[in-house]
Amino acid sequence: MEQIVFPVPNICEFLTQESKLRVYYTTERDEQGSKINDFFLRSEDLFNEMNWQKKLRGTQEATGNTNTVPSQPILYWCSRNMSFWSSISFNLAVLMNLLVAFFYPLEGVRGEGEPLPQSQDLLKKSTLTV
């Protein structure tokens, strides 16, 4: 058996860890040739992601340094942590739904259909902070 080594292109350094893990865990492994076929079906999306990450990182060199500095550091950081932002947005949506569910004015409970004044104040304060 002969070992074949393929060179890794420089653009592959821009692939996020999340994408690497997604390819690793979701690639079909049913048959002998299915892994390669599935990988090539995903390759265009991976290449587009690497180009986008490269564009966000930019190629500006720091003065007096050989290291590169991201040209759009905030966008680069946000895009590198997409799963983090996804979980935050989901948790905020759940929180807002719970606030609406708990403080929704029910007509049959008090007779007038108005929530208690304390819960109105709490609802206003909680929505202003979110």
C-alpha positions in Angstrom: 0.0 0.0 0.0 1.3 3.4 -0.9 0.6 6.6 1.0 -0.5 9.6 -1.0 -0.1 13.0 0.4 -2.0 15.9 -1.0 -0.9 19.5 -0.4 -3.3 21.7 1.5 -4.0 25.0 -0.2 -3.4 28.2 1.8 -7.1 29.2 1.6 -8.0 26.2 3.8 -6.7 28.1 6.9 -9.9 30.3 6.7 -12.2 27.3 7.1 -14.0 27.6 10.5 -13.8 24.8 13.1 -17.6 24.6 13.0 -17.5 23.8 9.3 -14.8 21.2 9.7 -16.8 19.5 12.4 -20.1 19.7 10.4 -18.4 18.0 7.4 -16.8 15.4 9.7 -20.0 14.4 11.4 -22.5 14.7 8.6 -20.6 13.1 5.7 -22.2 9.9 4.5 -20.2 6.8 5.4 -22.5 4.1 4.1 -20.6 2.9 1.1 -17.0 2.9 0.0 -17.4 5.8 -2.6 -20.1 7.8 -0.9 -17.7 9.8 1.3 -15.9 11.3 -1.7 -19.1 12.0 -3.6 -20.7 13.7 -0.5 -17.5 15.8 0.1 -17.5 17.0 -3.5 -21.1 18.0 -3.2 -20.2 20.2 -0.2 -17.0 21.6 -1.7 -18.5 24.6 -3.4 -20.2 25.8 -0.2 -16.9 25.2 1.8 -14.9 27.1 -0.8 -17.4 30.0 -0.7 -17.1 30.1 3.1 -13.4 30.2 2.9 -13.4 33.0 0.4 -15.8 35.0 2.6 -13.7 34.4 5.7 -10.6 35.5 3.8 -12.4 38.7 2.7 -13.5 39.4 6.2 -10.1 38.8 7.6 -8.5 41.0 4.9 -4.8 41.2 4.2 -3.8 44.4 6.0 -0.4 44.0 7.6 0.2 45.6 11.0 2.9 48.2 11.1 6.2 46.7 12.1 4.7 43.2 12.2 4.5 40.4 9.7 1.1 39.3 11.1 -2.0 40.3 9.3 -4.8 42.3 11.0 -8.4 41.7 10.1 -9.7 44.6 7.9 -13.2 44.1 9.4 -12.5 42.6 12.8 -16.0 42.8 14.2 -17.6 41.1 11.2 -14.8 38.5 11.2 -15.3 37.8 14.9 -19.1 37.5 14.5 -18.8 35.2 11.5 -16.3 32.9 13.3 -18.8 32.5 16.2 -22.0 31.9 14.3 -23.2 29.0 16.5 -22.8 31.3 19.5 -25.0 34.0 17.9 -27.5 31.3 16.9 -27.8 30.1 20.4 -28.1 33.6 21.8 -30.9 34.5 19.3 -32.8 31.3 20.1 -32.6 32.0 23.9 -33.7 35.6 23.5 -36.7 34.4 21.4 -37.6 31.9 24.1 -37.3 34.6 26.8 -39.5 37.0 24.9 -42.1 34.4 24.3 -42.1 33.5 28.0 -42.5 37.2 28.9 -45.5 37.5 26.6 -47.0 34.2 27.9 -46.7 35.1 31.5 -47.8 38.8 31.3 -50.5 38.5 28.7 -53.7 40.2 30.0 -56.3 37.5 30.6 -59.9 38.8 30.5 -61.4 36.1 32.8 -59.0 36.3 35.7 -59.6 39.8 37.1 -62.8 40.8 35.3 -61.5 43.9 33.6 -58.9 42.2 31.5 -56.0 44.3 33.0 -52.9 42.7 34.4 -51.7 43.6 37.9 -49.9 47.0 38.0 -46.8 45.3 39.4 -46.6 42.9 36.4 -47.0 45.8 34.0 -44.0 47.5 35.5 -42.0 44.3 35.4 -42.9 43.7 31.8 -41.9 47.2 30.8 -38.6 47.0 32.6 -37.8 43.5 31.2 -38.6 44.5 27.6 -36.5 47.7 27.8 -33.5 45.8 29.1 -33.7 43.1 26.3 
